[in-house]
Amino acid sequence: MKKGLLIVFSGVSGVGKGTILSRLMPMEDLNLAYSVSMTTRKPREGEVEGVNYFFVSKKRFIEAIKNDELLEHARFVGNDYGTPREYVETMREQGKNVILEIEIKGAKQITEKCPDCLSIYIIPPSLEELERRLRLRGTEDDETIMKRISKARKELKDIDFYEHVVCNDDLDVAVEEVRNIILEEMNKE
């Protein structure tokens, strides 16, 4: 059995990564497994433990770092996030293409440890549109939204190490573009 791909999937907060993934995951030809990250942040309404994230205490997160249980980890807007190593390795050995939805610092760690990974970055059509989307989401206050916009501005200057950059201006087009990138990589030998 061919080992599955490791797909690093990133983009600024509010760009539509989750929406794109929700459209890609059911596509059987992609054979995707979503890597569930560990985080110290509180669950948002509708998020499910073990499906969206593994929600843990700060103490448990530090323990995971010390025990080398994470492929990568980073702090973002006051919370810690990390990718559990065991889940990713098990899925890839089963031939699944594991997709990691992670922020840029974690993505750099992954690409250094796993140079064979496929990296895709989703960008917004503009920072103004990004702010509009964040406000529509209604999950953060103005201060947090402004922090996210500021971070996005910095991140967008530092995405050159990603193999592919896709603009989410039209959702259907963005989904199809990401799908084609994955299929092309799957067909390489």
Long-range contacts (C-beta under 8 A, 24 or more apart in sequence): 1-94, 1-95, 2-95, 3-92, 3-93, 3-95, 4-31, 4-33, 4-91, 4-92, 4-93, 4-94, 4-95, 4-96, 4-97, 4-98, 5-92, 5-97, 5-98, 5-117, 5-118, 5-182, 5-185, 5-186, 6-88, 6-92, 6-98, 6-100, 6-110, 6-114, 6-116, 6-117, 6-118, 7-32, 7-97, 7-98, 7-99, 7-100, 7-117, 7-118, 7-119, 7-120, 7-182, 8-100, 8-102, 8-107, 8-110, 8-111, 8-117, 8-118, 8-119, 8-120, 8-162, 9-99, 9-100, 9-101, 9-102, 9-120, 9-122, 9-178, 10-101, 10-102, 10-103, 10-104, 10-107, 10-119, 10-120, 10-121, 10-122, 10-159, 10-162, 11-121, 11-122, 11-123, 11-124, 11-168, 12-122, 12-123, 12-124, 12-130, 12-148, 12-151, 12-152, 12-155, 12-156, 13-134, 13-148, 13-151, 13-152, 14-124, 14-130, 14-133, 14-134, 14-137, 14-148, 14-152, 15-122, 15-123, 15-124, 15-130, 15-133, 15-168, 16-122, 16-124, 16-133, 16-168, 16-171, 16-174, 17-101, 17-122, 18-101, 19-171, 20-122, 20-168, 20-171, 20-174, 20-175, 20-178, 21-99, 21-101, 23-171, 23-175, 24-99, 24-175, 24-178, 24-179, 24-182, 27-179, 29-183, 30-97, 30-179, 30-182, 30-183, 30-186, 31-95, 31-96, 31-97, 31-186, 32-96, 32-97, 32-98, 32-99, 32-182, 33-91, 33-96, 33-97, 33-98, 33-99, 34-98, 34-99, 34-101, 35-83, 35-84, 35-87, 35-88, 35-91, 35-98, 35-99, 35-100, 35-101, 36-84, 36-87, 37-81, 37-82, 37-83, 37-84, 37-100, 37-101, 37-102, 38-64, 38-70, 38-81, 38-82, 38-83, 38-84, 39-79, 39-80, 39-81, 39-82, 40-79, 40-80, 40-81, 41-78, 41-79, 41-80, 41-81, 44-139, 45-139, 54-84, 71-100, 71-109, 71-110, 71-113, 71-114, 72-102, 72-105, 72-106, 72-107, 72-109, 72-110, 72-113, 73-106, 73-109, 74-102, 74-103, 74-105, 74-106, 74-109, 76-103, 76-105, 76-151, 77-144, 77-147, 77-148, 77-151, 81-106, 82-106, 83-110, 97-182, 97-186, 103-155, 104-155, 104-158, 104-159, 107-161, 107-162, 108-161, 111-161, 118-163, 118-164, 118-181, 118-182, 118-185, 119-161, 119-162, 119-163, 119-164, 120-162, 120-163, 120-164, 120-165, 120-166, 120-178, 120-181, 121-159, 121-162, 121-164, 121-165, 121-166, 122-165, 122-166, 122-167, 122-168, 122-174, 122-178, 123-156, 123-159, 123-165, 123-166, 123-167, 123-168, 124-152, 124-167, 124-168, 124-169, 125-167, 125-168, 125-169, 127-152, 127-153
